[in-house]
Amino acid sequence: MHERLRRNKSGGICNCVVGVSYFLPSFQKAAKAPGASPREIEQKGIINKLRDALDKGEYEVARAKAKEFLSNYPSSRFGPEAQYVLAMSYLGQGLESEALRELEKLVKNYPESRSASKAAGTLRSLETRRLHHVAAVQRKKEEAAAELAEKMKKLTDQMRMTAAAGESVYVVVDLTHDLVMLKMGD
């Protein structure tokens, strides 16, 4: 929230709070917390706005505001939630390595927080997904190698039959861009 000086109707100067209408629904949610200080209510309102932006798919807005929150309130009790929103904003845009970095930072810096628990679950899920991807890639490589081996076997059999018939056979094989020429027969 920002304050600025403004002239009132009588020409005097008063302080006005700017941006209240934007944050009002979030602050109303936050104000329900019993015994919360005005500063905590303000911070909770900002966190609610971050979550709303994330839920709406406004990842860049959520990311920018989360970074701003972490910069402005480095020791806030809502820091873990801001860090989680930051990580999820990266993940929402498919920036997995950045998301992993932020999730790991969250688990390291705020190990006892609920957000760290959520982050650990997200890290496990991402690792499982990565392992499934690696396994799928390995299966494809093995299938391609088996297919290549079968083609090479057929080619070798054809060359043997041609050579057995007394004909010369020239074969050019491209093995990773190295040309090999084989002559069979005569």
N, C-alpha and C positions, 0 to 999 in steps of 0.2 A: 504494500500500500504506500502511496506517495502523498505527501502533503504539499500544498502550495498556497501562497497568499492570494486572496481574491478580495476585491472591494464588494461590500454588501450594498444594499439599496440606499442606506443612509450615507454612503461615501466612506464608511470606515473600512478598515482592513480586518479580515478574519481568516482563520485557517480553515481550509476545506480539504476533505479527504477525497482523493481522486481514485476512481476505479472501484468504488464500493458496489455499484450496480453490477459490475462484471463478476465480482467475487461474492456477492451477497448470498446466493443459494448455498455456496460452499461454507461460508461463515456461519450461516444459520445451522447447518448440520454440525459444525464444530462447536458451536455455542452450547449444545446440549450436554457437553462433557462437564460434570459437576466439578467445581473447584478449579477450573482451568483459568490460567492467567490470560489477560488480553493478548499477550505475545504468543502464548500457546494456541489460542483460538485463531489468531491470524495465521500461524504456521499450519495448523490443521486445515484451515480453509484453503490454503495454497496446495497442500497435499491432496485434498479432495479435488481441486481443479486439475492437478496433474493426472490423477486417476481417471477423471472424466475425459480428458484429452486422449489418454491412452485407450480408453474404452471406445472412443469414437474413431480411432484409427488416425488421430492427428499426432503421429509419431515425432515429427520434427518439433512441433510445439511442446509436446510433453518432454522431449529431450532437452530443449533449450531451457524450459522452466525448471526442470529437475537440476540441471547444472547450476542455474542461477540460485536455486534454493540451497544447494550444497555449498555454494560459495558464500552466500549471505548468512547462512545459519549452520556453520560447520559443526557445532556441538549440540544441535537440536536433537531432541528425542525422536523426532520424525525423520532424521537423516537416513536411517535404514530403509524406510519406505520410499524416500526420494531416490536413493541409490537403486532400489528394485525397479522403480518406474523407469529410471534411466536405462537400465539393462534391458527391460522389456521393450522399450522404444526402439532400441537397436534390433532386437530379435524380431519385432514386428515388421521391420523393413528388410529382413533377411541378412542383416549384418551380424552373422553368428560369432565371429571372432571377437568383435567389440562387445557383444552381449556377454560372452564367456568371461572376458576380462573384467567387466563390471560386476558380474555375479560372483566371481572369485574374490574380488575386492570387498564386496558386501559380506561374504562369509568370513573373510579374514578380519575386517574391521569391526563388525558387529555380530560376533558369533552367537550371542545369547538372544538375539532379537527374533521375533516372528518372521520378519522379512528374510533373515538368514536361513531360516528353516525352509521357507518357500524357495529361496535361491538354491539351496542344496537339492531340493526336489527337482527344480528346473535343470540344474547341472546334470543330475542323474538321467533325466529324460533326454537331454541333448546327447549325452555320452552313449546312451542306448541307441538312439537314432543314428549316431555316427558309426557305431559298431555294426548296425544292420546295413548301413550303406557300404561300409568296407567289405562286409561279407558278400553283399550283392555284386560288388565290383570284382571280388575274387572269383565268384562263381562264373561271371561273364568271361573273365580271363581264362579260366579252366575250360569252359565250353569252347572258346575260340581256339585254344591250344589243341583240344581234342579234334575239332573240325579240321584244323590245319594238318594234324597228324594223319587223319583219315585221307585227306586229299593227297598228301605226300605218298602214302601207301599205294593209293590207286595209280598215281603217276609212275611210281617205281615199278609197279606190276606191268603197266602198259609199256614202259621202256624195256623191261626184260623180255616181254613177248615180242616186241619189234626187233630187238637185238638177236633173239633166238631165231628169228626168221631170216637172219643174215643181213639185215639192213643196218646202215649206220644211223645212229640216233644222236642228235645234238639237242641238248637241253640247256636252256638259260634259266637260272633261278635267281630271283632277287631276294636276298636275305639282308634285311635292314640296309638297303641301298648298296650292298656289295654284290657285284655280279659274279656268278660262278658258272662256268661253262663245262658241261660234262659230255664226253663222247663215249658211246657204248657201241660195241660191235666193231667189225673190220679191224 
